[in-house]
Structure formats: C-alpha cells, structure tokens
C-alpha cells in the first residue's frame, strides 16, 4: 500500500493510515513495518458469501492529511 501510494513506511503512521471494513469484523489490516495489506484473521468464504457465486470483500483505506 505504501509503495502504491508513493509513501515511505514512516508516513503510514504519521498520516494515521488505516483500513476500514464494512461491517463489524476487521478482516484486513495494514502491516506497520512493511506497508503490506494483510489478513487480520481467517476469512471464511462460505460464511461471508453463502449464496453468492462471486465473493467480494470491500474495504476502505483512510488517509489523514493531504496527499
């Protein structure tokens, strides 16, 4: 994520960057030392998308301050 946005790793925490998932469960997280998007916990496709053929997990990247 840091690389895609053209930011240094240090800037991730300086800008208050965080991942926000829709719903209560936090499935994805931003690794502070690498800047990678990682799974925060096990993702159960059958539980999330029981009756849907195409399963999509949506999230938002929140960045404070100007880019």
N, C-alpha and C positions, 0 to 999 in steps of 0.2 A: 504494500500500500504506500509506504513512504517513497519507494522508488517511482511508482506510477505517478505520484503527485509531485515529484521532484523536490522532496523534503529530506533533510538529514534526520537520522534517527532521534536525535536530541529534540527536534522540533515537534515530534509526536506528542510528548508530554507537555511541552511548553504551550502548545496550541489547544490543549485539552481534548485531543482527538479521541473519539470513542465510537464503538459500534452499537447501534440501537436496532434490536429486532422487533418485529411486530409481535404482539402477544407478551405473555409473562416469561416465557422461557428464553434464556440467553444462550443461543446455540453457537454463536460466533464471537470471537474476541480478537483484539489486536495485540500481538506479542510485542511488548515494550522494548525488548532488546534487539529484535530482528526486524520489526516493522511488518511482519507477515500476518496475514489473516489466517487464524487457526480455529479449529473447533473447540468450543468451551466445554462441551460434553458430548456424549454419544447421541447421534441423531438417528432416530427410528423412523424410516420412511413409511412403514405401514401405519404407524400411529399418526404421522403428520398428514398423509395423503391416502387414506384408506381407499377411497372410491375414485381417485383421480389418477389418470394414466400418466400425465406429465406433472411431476412434483417440483415445485419451485420454492426455495427458501429465500425470502426477501429480507433485506436489512438496509439500514442507512448508516452512512459514515458521517459523523458530526465533527466539524472542524470549527473551532472558535477563532475569531480574528480574520483578517483579510488574507486572501490567497494571491 
